[in-house]
Amino acid sequence: MSPRRLVTSLLALVCTTACGGDDAPAPSGEVAPPWDTYCVATFTEDYDIMGFDRLTLRINAGETYLVRRLEIGDRVDPEVVFLGERGVYGLDLALEGKPLPFTSNCASGMTQSYAGAFADVTLYKDADATEVACTLAAGTVWPSAGGGYALTGDLTFDPNTPLIYRVNFDGLAGVCGGATEAFMKAYSERVGEKDARTYALSVLLGPATVP
């Protein structure tokens, strides 16, 4: 081994044992327990998620993602979600009349709607996030007809600064001390080839139960 290569190898070994932090693998985005019992999409072909004519994420054939929307129609395409460490990020599948690139354990129109916490999350009573409304543990799920979130305050692109969203999900009151709406922090994390805000709360679909 050359002296230069030896020095490089030793530096790499020192940083691996002492630097820390950066050697943890990024989330794959694929579905994982307990979410694999809900509606999932197993891709039968490679599929590229594009953003501004650039590759955002490549989904490989055989990979499985959680489904958030199965309907196909005028200006409506299926949607899967990337599971991050601090929440989920929606991935619209722009099919443009092409066949579905995945198979699923669910069928459109034969599902049940839920909302769930994909990471431990604190919900607040105020937009300044000073008074706690409740805390929900990752894996908390409840039946929900739908809902969503809206940005409050100023938009910032600083990945180290959380954004605060007003959240309003059907059925939230039943798991959050009667609160029908609340405020939530959203953090930035790596999603494929870009940094994006992931959301600890989201809607999801499950197979319809047999009466």
Secondary structure as GFF3:
##gff-version 3
##sequence-region A 1 211
A	DSSP	alpha_helix	3	18	.	.	.	ID=ss1
A	DSSP	three_ten_helix	35	37	.	.	.	ID=ss2
A	DSSP	beta_strand	40	43	.	.	.	ID=ss3
A	DSSP	beta_strand	47	51	.	.	.	ID=ss4
A	DSSP	beta_strand	54	59	.	.	.	ID=ss5
A	DSSP	beta_strand	64	69	.	.	.	ID=ss6
A	DSSP	beta_strand	79	83	.	.	.	ID=ss7
A	DSSP	beta_strand	88	92	.	.	.	ID=ss8
A	DSSP	beta_strand	102	104	.	.	.	ID=ss9
A	DSSP	beta_strand	111	117	.	.	.	ID=ss10
A	DSSP	beta_strand	121	124	.	.	.	ID=ss11
A	DSSP	beta_strand	132	136	.	.	.	ID=ss12
A	DSSP	beta_strand	141	143	.	.	.	ID=ss13
A	DSSP	beta_strand	147	152	.	.	.	ID=ss14
A	DSSP	beta_strand	163	169	.	.	.	ID=ss15
A	DSSP	three_ten_helix	172	174	.	.	.	ID=ss16
A	DSSP	beta_strand	182	191	.	.	.	ID=ss17
A	DSSP	beta_strand	194	198	.	.	.	ID=ss18
A	DSSP	beta_strand	201	207	.	.	.	ID=ss19
###
